């Protein structure tokens, strides 16, 4: 038995998982907002966004469609992430505190 015999079955599962994750595209305004906010909140927002990209059902209680728009919002504490889920790509257009996002 070689190391390849032990690792090979797990390697295949990992590759299948990576293929299913959606890509995330940030607008200039979203990148600017992430740079200005505290580092721990920026990390939390990126983590929640990546969790949504991997499995949208995992963030179902924090995601809501915006009325009259094609966009959705992701709630992360007192911050809101406005994004558009276009199949394989999630476009994040705006990140702002609750009072100024809408």
Secondary structure as GFF3:
##gff-version 3
##sequence-region A 1 102
A	DSSP	alpha_helix	3	19	.	.	.	ID=ss1
A	DSSP	beta_strand	23	26	.	.	.	ID=ss2
A	DSSP	alpha_helix	28	36	.	.	.	ID=ss3
A	DSSP	alpha_helix	39	54	.	.	.	ID=ss4
A	DSSP	three_ten_helix	56	62	.	.	.	ID=ss5
A	DSSP	beta_strand	63	65	.	.	.	ID=ss6
A	DSSP	beta_strand	72	76	.	.	.	ID=ss7
A	DSSP	beta_strand	79	86	.	.	.	ID=ss8
A	DSSP	beta_strand	89	97	.	.	.	ID=ss9
A	DSSP	three_ten_helix	98	100	.	.	.	ID=ss10
###
